[in-house]
Amino acid sequence: QVQLVESGGGLVQAGGSLRLSCASSVRISSAAALGWFRQAPGKDREFAAAIRWGDGSTYYTDSVKGRFTISRGNAKNTVFLQMNSLKPEDTAVYYCALGPYGMGLIGDVDSWGQGTQVTVSS
């Protein structure tokens, strides 16, 4: 069974930065994508960013483009989410997610992490 372990959440002021990390317990297939979803209070969980493991290409939801960067770590099966210029509306629980190439919907996800809280104060 795949385990995804996240770290790096916390409290930051608006305009600040945080970096999240996620480590998978298993080797990630080149046919898979590893990424992040987020769930704000009272809202549905939504896609944020992902990286296609085979070619390293990345894709983002519009609201984080230009501010968030997803990348693979030097350690195998690890991914980072660098979040800059954070806004109060970025406040959410961020979940690491593993799924197929092109993952973007909750229904695509095969495995979830436990979530890490990101709080952005105004």
Contacts in CASP RR format, 6 or more apart in sequence:
PFRMAT RR
TARGET T0000
AUTHOR 0000-0000-0000
METHOD contacts of the structure
MODEL  1
QVQLVESGGGLVQAGGSLRLSCASSVRISSAAALGWFRQAPGKDREFAAA
IRWGDGSTYYTDSVKGRFTISRGNAKNTVFLQMNSLKPEDTAVYYCALGP
YGMGLIGDVDSWGQGTQVTVSS
1 111 0 8 1.000
2 24 0 8 1.000
2 25 0 8 1.000
2 26 0 8 1.000
2 98 0 8 1.000
2 110 0 8 1.000
2 111 0 8 1.000
3 24 0 8 1.000
3 25 0 8 1.000
3 111 0 8 1.000
3 113 0 8 1.000
4 22 0 8 1.000
4 23 0 8 1.000
4 24 0 8 1.000
4 25 0 8 1.000
4 96 0 8 1.000
4 97 0 8 1.000
4 98 0 8 1.000
4 111 0 8 1.000
4 112 0 8 1.000
4 113 0 8 1.000
4 114 0 8 1.000
5 22 0 8 1.000
5 23 0 8 1.000
5 25 0 8 1.000
5 96 0 8 1.000
5 113 0 8 1.000
5 114 0 8 1.000
6 20 0 8 1.000
6 21 0 8 1.000
6 22 0 8 1.000
6 94 0 8 1.000
6 95 0 8 1.000
6 96 0 8 1.000
6 113 0 8 1.000
6 114 0 8 1.000
6 115 0 8 1.000
6 116 0 8 1.000
7 20 0 8 1.000
7 21 0 8 1.000
7 116 0 8 1.000
8 18 0 8 1.000
8 19 0 8 1.000
8 20 0 8 1.000
8 21 0 8 1.000
8 116 0 8 1.000
9 18 0 8 1.000
9 20 0 8 1.000
9 94 0 8 1.000
9 116 0 8 1.000
9 117 0 8 1.000
9 118 0 8 1.000
10 18 0 8 1.000
10 116 0 8 1.000
10 117 0 8 1.000
10 118 0 8 1.000
10 119 0 8 1.000
11 119 0 8 1.000
11 120 0 8 1.000
11 121 0 8 1.000
12 18 0 8 1.000
12 86 0 8 1.000
12 118 0 8 1.000
12 119 0 8 1.000
12 120 0 8 1.000
12 121 0 8 1.000
13 120 0 8 1.000
13 121 0 8 1.000
14 86 0 8 1.000
14 87 0 8 1.000
14 88 0 8 1.000
14 120 0 8 1.000
14 121 0 8 1.000
14 122 0 8 1.000
15 84 0 8 1.000
15 85 0 8 1.000
15 86 0 8 1.000
15 87 0 8 1.000
15 120 0 8 1.000
16 84 0 8 1.000
16 85 0 8 1.000
16 86 0 8 1.000
16 120 0 8 1.000
17 82 0 8 1.000
17 83 0 8 1.000
17 84 0 8 1.000
17 85 0 8 1.000
17 86 0 8 1.000
18 83 0 8 1.000
18 86 0 8 1.000
18 118 0 8 1.000
19 80 0 8 1.000
19 81 0 8 1.000
19 82 0 8 1.000
19 83 0 8 1.000
20 36 0 8 1.000
20 80 0 8 1.000
20 81 0 8 1.000
20 83 0 8 1.000
20 94 0 8 1.000
20 96 0 8 1.000
20 116 0 8 1.000
20 118 0 8 1.000
21 78 0 8 1.000
21 79 0 8 1.000
21 80 0 8 1.000
21 81 0 8 1.000
22 34 0 8 1.000
22 35 0 8 1.000
22 36 0 8 1.000
22 78 0 8 1.000
22 79 0 8 1.000
22 80 0 8 1.000
22 81 0 8 1.000
22 96 0 8 1.000
22 113 0 8 1.000
23 75 0 8 1.000
23 77 0 8 1.000
23 78 0 8 1.000
24 34 0 8 1.000
24 77 0 8 1.000
24 78 0 8 1.000
24 98 0 8 1.000
25 77 0 8 1.000
26 77 0 8 1.000
27 76 0 8 1.000
27 77 0 8 1.000
28 34 0 8 1.000
28 53 0 8 1.000
28 77 0 8 1.000
28 98 0 8 1.000
29 53 0 8 1.000
30 53 0 8 1.000
30 54 0 8 1.000
31 53 0 8 1.000
31 54 0 8 1.000
31 100 0 8 1.000
31 101 0 8 1.000
32 53 0 8 1.000
32 98 0 8 1.000
32 99 0 8 1.000
32 100 0 8 1.000
32 101 0 8 1.000
32 103 0 8 1.000
33 50 0 8 1.000
33 51 0 8 1.000
33 52 0 8 1.000
33 53 0 8 1.000
33 98 0 8 1.000
33 99 0 8 1.000
33 100 0 8 1.000
33 101 0 8 1.000
33 102 0 8 1.000
33 103 0 8 1.000
34 50 0 8 1.000
34 51 0 8 1.000
34 53 0 8 1.000
34 77 0 8 1.000
34 79 0 8 1.000
34 96 0 8 1.000
34 97 0 8 1.000
34 98 0 8 1.000
34 99 0 8 1.000
35 48 0 8 1.000
35 49 0 8 1.000
35 50 0 8 1.000
35 51 0 8 1.000
35 70 0 8 1.000
35 79 0 8 1.000
35 81 0 8 1.000
35 96 0 8 1.000
35 97 0 8 1.000
35 98 0 8 1.000
35 103 0 8 1.000
36 48 0 8 1.000
36 49 0 8 1.000
36 50 0 8 1.000
36 70 0 8 1.000
36 81 0 8 1.000
36 94 0 8 1.000
36 95 0 8 1.000
36 96 0 8 1.000
36 97 0 8 1.000
37 45 0 8 1.000
37 46 0 8 1.000
37 47 0 8 1.000
37 48 0 8 1.000
37 94 0 8 1.000
37 95 0 8 1.000
37 97 0 8 1.000
37 106 0 8 1.000
37 109 0 8 1.000
38 45 0 8 1.000
38 46 0 8 1.000
38 48 0 8 1.000
38 90 0 8 1.000
38 92 0 8 1.000
38 93 0 8 1.000
38 94 0 8 1.000
38 95 0 8 1.000
38 118 0 8 1.000
39 45 0 8 1.000
39 46 0 8 1.000
39 92 0 8 1.000
39 93 0 8 1.000
39 95 0 8 1.000
40 89 0 8 1.000
40 91 0 8 1.000
40 92 0 8 1.000
41 91 0 8 1.000
41 92 0 8 1.000
43 92 0 8 1.000
45 95 0 8 1.000
45 106 0 8 1.000
46 61 0 8 1.000
47 61 0 8 1.000
47 103 0 8 1.000
47 104 0 8 1.000
47 105 0 8 1.000
47 106 0 8 1.000
48 60 0 8 1.000
48 61 0 8 1.000
48 64 0 8 1.000
48 68 0 8 1.000
48 81 0 8 1.000
48 94 0 8 1.000
49 58 0 8 1.000
49 59 0 8 1.000
49 60 0 8 1.000
49 61 0 8 1.000
49 64 0 8 1.000
49 68 0 8 1.000
49 70 0 8 1.000
49 81 0 8 1.000
50 58 0 8 1.000
50 59 0 8 1.000
50 70 0 8 1.000
50 97 0 8 1.000
50 102 0 8 1.000
50 103 0 8 1.000
50 104 0 8 1.000
51 57 0 8 1.000
51 58 0 8 1.000
51 70 0 8 1.000
51 71 0 8 1.000
51 72 0 8 1.000
51 79 0 8 1.000
52 58 0 8 1.000
52 59 0 8 1.000
52 101 0 8 1.000
52 102 0 8 1.000
53 72 0 8 1.000
53 101 0 8 1.000
54 101 0 8 1.000
56 72 0 8 1.000
58 69 0 8 1.000
58 70 0 8 1.000
58 71 0 8 1.000
59 102 0 8 1.000
60 66 0 8 1.000
60 68 0 8 1.000
60 70 0 8 1.000
63 89 0 8 1.000
64 83 0 8 1.000
64 90 0 8 1.000
67 83 0 8 1.000
67 84 0 8 1.000
67 85 0 8 1.000
67 86 0 8 1.000
68 81 0 8 1.000
68 82 0 8 1.000
68 83 0 8 1.000
68 84 0 8 1.000
69 81 0 8 1.000
69 82 0 8 1.000
69 84 0 8 1.000
70 79 0 8 1.000
70 80 0 8 1.000
70 81 0 8 1.000
70 82 0 8 1.000
71 79 0 8 1.000
71 80 0 8 1.000
71 82 0 8 1.000
72 78 0 8 1.000
72 79 0 8 1.000
72 80 0 8 1.000
73 79 0 8 1.000
73 80 0 8 1.000
79 96 0 8 1.000
81 94 0 8 1.000
83 90 0 8 1.000
83 118 0 8 1.000
86 118 0 8 1.000
86 120 0 8 1.000
87 120 0 8 1.000
88 120 0 8 1.000
88 121 0 8 1.000
88 122 0 8 1.000
89 120 0 8 1.000
90 118 0 8 1.000
90 120 0 8 1.000
91 118 0 8 1.000
91 119 0 8 1.000
91 120 0 8 1.000
92 118 0 8 1.000
93 115 0 8 1.000
93 116 0 8 1.000
93 117 0 8 1.000
93 118 0 8 1.000
94 115 0 8 1.000
94 116 0 8 1.000
94 117 0 8 1.000
94 118 0 8 1.000
95 112 0 8 1.000
95 113 0 8 1.000
95 114 0 8 1.000
95 115 0 8 1.000
96 112 0 8 1.000
96 113 0 8 1.000
96 115 0 8 1.000
97 103 0 8 1.000
97 109 0 8 1.000
97 111 0 8 1.000
97 112 0 8 1.000
97 113 0 8 1.000
98 109 0 8 1.000
98 110 0 8 1.000
98 111 0 8 1.000
99 108 0 8 1.000
99 109 0 8 1.000
99 110 0 8 1.000
99 111 0 8 1.000
100 108 0 8 1.000
100 110 0 8 1.000
102 108 0 8 1.000
103 109 0 8 1.000
END
